[in-house]
Amino acid sequence: MKRDRFRMNRKKGPRTVPFLPNFVTTIGLFFGFNSLHFSLMGKFYMAAVMIFLAAFIDAIDGRIARATNSTSAFGREYDSLSDVICFGVAPAIMVYLWELKGYGRLGFLACFLFVACGALRLARFNTDTSGDNTKFTGLPIPVAAAAIASVVLLSDKVGAIPDIPVLIGVYCLSFLMVSTVKYPSFKHVEYIKAHPFQLLVAGLLLVVVIASAPEIMAFAVTMSFVVGGFLLSAISTLFGRKKALQIDHEPLPGNNHHS
């Protein structure tokens, strides 16, 4: 009897661990809430660091869920609710108190728009089933939050940053989150599977470079993704339209008869 039960349990496959990924998400939520705490205290450098830590946790909690066979609808919704706080509310409060408070209503609306567009971006991501997981539609909210946090870190290294570019940047990031611009997701890249060792070495080198000047490199890497993804999407769309026009103007087979 015991052997039969043991065989049945083996057939069911690996036991799920629903606690672990949700606990990891809670750690990310703690970092996001701690970012709010530091912002209210006027310690904006630490607030930005907390956002980057939350982004790191957000990058691994889904992989932990898949590795432990514990993905669930509950975990997906909990992750989205955590993202609204960590990457919507926290960076908005941080940038408002840090640089945009002096703009009054205009600065307040910019920060609210960032939160609202981030929430809309997450809602669209959760309900969109048409994608193939190779690209994101719109700028992911963790990257948008990291872009704001990287500017705060950069200011600690290079000095004061003009507030007008910051204000414009918040509006641009809000637009990109709800846009149809395609950004790479790096979730199903065949090169990663085919060359794990080379990418491990490249990753270690990247860590060394970032560690040598973290504030500058965080800004450079984040902005490269934001701007580079936008440019690649624009170029891809342009070439796609040109190709479609060429196909439309090509003569159909059988219509090449001379009169």
N, C-alpha and C positions, 0 to 999 in steps of 0.2 A: 504493500500500500504506500509506504513511504517512498519507494523507488518510483512508483507511478507519479506521485506528486512532484518529485524532483524532476522527472522527465517533462512533465507539463510546464513547470516553471522555466525549464531550459528552452522550451519551444516558444515561450512568450517573448524571448529576447531580453536585452539588457533592461534592468530596472530603472525607471525614470527617477530623476532627482529634482522635483519641481521647486524645492526650497532654494537650491544653490543659485540659479540665475537670477531669481527675484531678490535674493539677498545681495548679490553683486549690484543689481540695479539700485537697491536701497543705499549702498555705499556711494554710488554716483549721485543719488539724490542728496545725500549728506554733503558732498562736496559743493553741489549747487546751492544748497541752503547756506552753507558756510560762506560762499561767495557773497550772498546777500548780507550776511553778518559783517564781513569785512568792508563791503561798500558803505554800509551805514556808519561804520566807524571811521571812514575816510581812508582806509588802507587799500587803495585800489590795485596796487601791485599784487598783493596776496589774493584779492578778489579775482584777478585775471588768472593767477596760477590755479585757483580752485576750479575755474571753468575748464582749463586744459586738463586737469585731473579728471573732472567729470566726463570730458570728451573721451579720454582714454578708457574709462570704465564703460562708456556707452559702446565703444568699439569692440569690447571683448565679451560683454554679457550675452549678446546673441550667439556668438561662437561657443560660449560655454553651454548655452541651452541646447544647441545642436549637437555638441560633443557628448553631452550627458543624456541625449534623447529626451529632453524635458521642455521642448517648445510647447507653448499653449497660448490660447486666445487671451487668457488672463495676463500672461507675461507680456504679450504684445501691447495690450492696453496700458498696463502699468508702466512699461517702458516709455510710451508716448506721453503719459501724464508727467512722468519724471523729466522728460525732455523739455516740456513746456516750461517747467520751473528752472531747470539747469541752463538751458540754452535760449529761452525766451525771456522770462522775467529777470533772471540774474544778470545777464549782460545789459538788458535795457536799463535796469536800475543803476548798474555800475556806470554806464556811459552817460546817463542823465546827471548823476551826482558829480561825476568827474569832469565833464566838459560841456554838457548841453543845458545845464540848469539856468545859465544866464540868458538863454534864448526864450525863456518863458514858455508860452503856449506852443510855439513852433518846435522847441526841443521836446516838450512833453508829448506832442502828437507824433513826432518822429519815433520816440521810444515805444509809444503805444502801438504804432503801426508795425514796428518790428515784432512785438509780441503777437499781434493779431495775425500777421502774415506767417509767422512761425507756426502758430496753431493751425492755420489753414493748410500749410505745407504738410504737417503731420497727418491731418485728417485725410488729405488727398492721397498720401502715401499708404495709409492703412486701408483705404477703400479701392485703390487702383490695382486691378488684377490683370491688366493688359500688358505689363512690362515683362522683360525676360531677366530682370535682376542684373543686367550688365551695365545699365545706365540709370541715373536718377533723373526724374523730371523736376527741374527746379533745384536751386542750391540747397543742399541738406542743412537743416537748422544747426547741427553741431558745428559745421564749418563756418556758418555765418556768425555764430557766437565766438568761435575761435578767432575770426577775423577782427572782431571788436576787441577781444582780449589781447590779441597780438599788438594792436596799436597802443594799448595801455602799457604793455611791457616795453615796447619800443620807446615810448616817451621817457621811461625811466633810464634808458640808455643814452638817448640822443638829446634829451631835453624837451621843452614844451613843444607841443604840436598844435598848429592852428586849428581853431575850433570849427571853422567853416567846412574844411574838407571832411572833418569827422561827422558833421551834421549831414552833408551830402552823402557820405558813405553809408550812414545808417539807412537813409531812404533807398539807396541803390541796393543794399543787401536785402531790404524788405521786398523790393521788386523782384530780385533774382529768386527769392525763395518761392514765390507764387508764379513765376514765369514758366515757360515751356522749354527753357534752355536745358539741354541734355548734359549732365555731368557724369563722368565715369564712376562706377561703384567699386571697382576692383574686387568684386566678389567672385566672379567666374572668369578669371584671366588664365588662359591655358599656359602662358609663359611662366606663371608662378608655380604651377604644378610641375612643369617640365624642368625648371631650373631652381630648385629650392636652395641648394647650397650657394649658388652665385648670388641669389637675392639675400641670403643670410649675411654674406660678407658685405654686400652693398648696404644692407640695413645697419650693420655695425659701424661702417664708415660714416653713414648718415648720422648715427647717434653721436659719434665722436665730433663731427663738424658742428652739430647742433649744440653739444655740450660746451664747445669752445666759445660760442657767442649765442646763447639761447634766445635772448630777446630779439636779436636781429634775424636769426634763422627762423624763429617761429613766425615772424612777420613775412619773411621771404617765401617760406613754404606755403603758408596759408593763402597769401595773395596770389601766388603762382597758380594755385588750384582755382581760386575764384575767377581771376582774370583769364587764365589759360583755358579753363573749361568753357567760358563764355565765347572766347575767340574761336576755339575749335568747333563749337556748336554752330556759330555764325558761318564759318567757312564751309562746314558740312552741309548746312541748309542752302547756302548759295550754290554750291556745286550740284546739289540735288535738284535744284530748280533748273539750272542750266541743262542738266542731263534730261530732265523731263521735257524741256522745250525742244531739245534736239530730237527726241523720240517722236514728239508730236509733229515735227516738220519733216520727218523721214517719209518718203513715199511708200505706200502700202504695196505688198507684192501683187503683181498683176495689173498695176496702174501705170506701167512704164511703156505702154503702147504709144507709138508715134501716130499722129493723125495723118 
